Amino acid sequence: MSSGCEHMIEIQDLRKIYQMGQVEVKALDGVSLTIDKGEFIGIMGPSGSGKSTLLHLLGLLDDPTSGSIQIEGIDVSRLTDWERTMFRLYKLGYVFQDYALVPELTVKENICLPAMLRTDREEKDYIAATRDILHKIGLWDRRDHLQSELSGGQQQRVAIARAIVNTPDILFADEPCANLDTENSRMVLDLFKQINQEMQQTIVMVSHEDWHKEYFDRIVRLKDGKMVNGGR
């Protein structure tokens, strides 16, 4: 883990307010946080505390009502829609609880997908990267299978592989074990820990399972849209 360098992520007084009819709902209420390169951060808290809202804001999947987000020193609020799309493609990776695989594509094709969208990657390079990742996640022998032929745990490992094929600077995971049993959850978390340590991969993960905290370097706890600890 790095120290004394520029933070990978720095947010100041982040707020997200949803208008529900006549009522204002403060999903996030003034959160400030720094995350360094190589940290494996767990965002935890009760249901409705703002965990997924925070992750979606950090991952540029939604816009804050107010406050600032800097990623690698870049004020992302100043990016155009096109620049944000490119920033996500080149810098960020995502894993969701519902896997979000393309059912018509094979395992190998699903993993290649984000790399194919990039202009700086040649086919031979991303095919080699996909092969390496398939071996890492233990699914090389399933490379030509469709999503429907995989278990939930295997599908989530494919989703993780797809998220890291572009070697993103930051990997965001929103309750990636929500649909998995304990054995498959541990397999997924072991894989996260492995890529965190071997690749110095910065990971920000939302979780509601208390036992997951053994995997995290640091826990950011939210309650009612406010941070109760872990922000540094």
N, C-alpha and C positions, 0 to 999 in steps of 0.2 A: 504494500500500500504506500502511495506516495504521500509526502508531507512537505509543507513549506512551499508548494507550488500553487499555481493558479488552480482554482477549483474547477472540476469538470462541470458541475452544475451549481449555480448560485441563484436562489430566489429570495425576493424581498417583499414582505407584506402582501402575499398573494391572496386575492379574494375572488370568489365565484358566487354570484347571486343569481338564482333562478326565480323568475316571476311566475307564480302559480295562481292565475286569476288575480285577486286583490292582494295576495300574500307574497311577501319576499322570503325565499328560503336561502339562507346563507350556507351553501355547501362547503365553502372554505372561508374562513374568517380571520385573515391576517397571518398567514403562515410564512415564516422565513426559515431557510434551510440551505446548507452547503453539503455537497457530495464530492468526494475526491475520486480521482482515477483509481480503478481497481477495487473500489469498495463494493461489498455485497450488502445492500440496504434492504431491510424489511419494513414495509409500511403496515402498521397494525392498528387495530382499534375496533370498537363495536360496529355493528351494521349501521349505516347512515352517518358514519363519522367523517366521511369525506375522502376515504382512501382512494377509491377509483377516480374520483374527480381530480385529486392531486396527480395521480399517475397520468391521466389523460392530458392534463395541462403541461406536465413535464415532457410528455412525449409528443407535444404539438398536435394532438388530436382534437383539442378544443382550445378556446381562447379564455383567458382570465377576464373578470370584470375590471379588476385593477391589480396593480403590483407588477413586478418585473421578473423575467426569467432570462438568465444568461447561461448559455451552454458553450463551454470552451471560449469564454470571453465574448461571445456574440450575443447581442441583445436580439432575441428571436422575434420580439414584437415588431421589430422594424423590417422584417423580411416580407417580401411580397408573397402572394399565394404560391406562385411558381417556385420561388426560392425556398419556401417552407417544404413544399413537396420534394424538392431535390435534397434538402437538408435531411428529411426523414429517410429518403432512399439511401443516401450515402453515409449517414452518421448514426442512424437509430435502427434498432431491431425490436420487434414486438412479439409477445406470446400471450394469447388470450385463453380464457378458460374453455371456450368452445372449439379450440383447435383452428378453425377457419381455414381448413384445407380446401383445395379445389377437387371435388369428388371425381371428375372426369380424368384427372391427371394421375400418373403413377407417383409413387413415393419420390423417385428420383426427379421427376419433372416438377413436383411441388417444391422441392428444395431449390432447384435451379431458378425458379421463377423470379425472385427479386434480383438475382445477378444478371438475368437476361435483360432487365430493364435499364441496366447501367451501360453507358457508352464507353467506359474505361475498362471493361472486362471482356477479354476474348473468350470464345466458347471453350477452348481447350483448358483455360485457366479455371473457369467455374465448374467445368465437369470434373477436373482434378480435385477441386475443393470439395465438391459434393461427394466424391468417392471417399475422400479422407473423413468427412463428417459422418457419412453412413457407417464407416467402420467404427468411429468413435462412439456412436450411439447404439451400435450393435444391431443395425438393421440392413447391412449390406445384402443379406440373403433375401430381403423383402423389397428390394429396390424397384422391381417392376410390378409390385402389387398396387392395387387401388386402395383408397381410404376405407372402403366397405369391407376389405379383407383384413383390416388391422384391428387390434384391440384398442381401447381408449388410451392406455398407457403408451402403446406404440404410436398412435396418432399424435399424442402430445410430444413425443420425442422427435417426430418428423417436423412438427411445428417449431420446436426449438432449433432443429438443424436449419430450417428455412430462415429463421431469424438471425442465425449467426453466419450464414454462408457469405455474406458481404463483409464479415468482420466489423460489425458496427462498433462505434465508440461506446455506446450505451445500449444495454438490453433492458427493455421494460417488460415486465410480466404481471398480468392482472389475474390474480387467483388461479395460477396455472394448474393447481392440483384439485380445484373445486369439484371436478367430475370424476376424480380417481380415488381408488381405495388406498389404504395406507402403504401397501407394498409398492404400488405404482407411483404413489406420491414420493416415496423415498427414492425411487429410481430417478425420477425427474429432478429432485432436489440434489441428489448426488451428482447428476450431470451438470446442473447449474454450478455447483461447488467446484467441479473439475474444470469447467471452462473459465470460471472466475480465477482459479489459481494458475492454470496452465497458460491462459491467454491474457492474464491481467484484465479480464473483462469486467467492466463496471456493470453491475446489475441492480436494478431497482424493482422490487417485487412486492405486490400487495398480497397479504395473507390474513386469514382469520383463525388459523390453526395454531394454538399455543406451542405445540411441539416443533413447529418449523423454526422457531427462534434460535435453535441450536446451530442452524446453518448460517445465520446472518452475522456480519461484522458489527452491525449497529442496527438498532430498532428505532424507527420514528413512530411514535404513538400519537394518534389523533383521537379527539373526542369533540363532538358537536362542531366540527369544522375548525377546531383549534388544535395546535400541537401541544401535547402535554409533556413530552420530553424527546430527546434524541436529535435536536437540530444543530447543535454545536454553534 
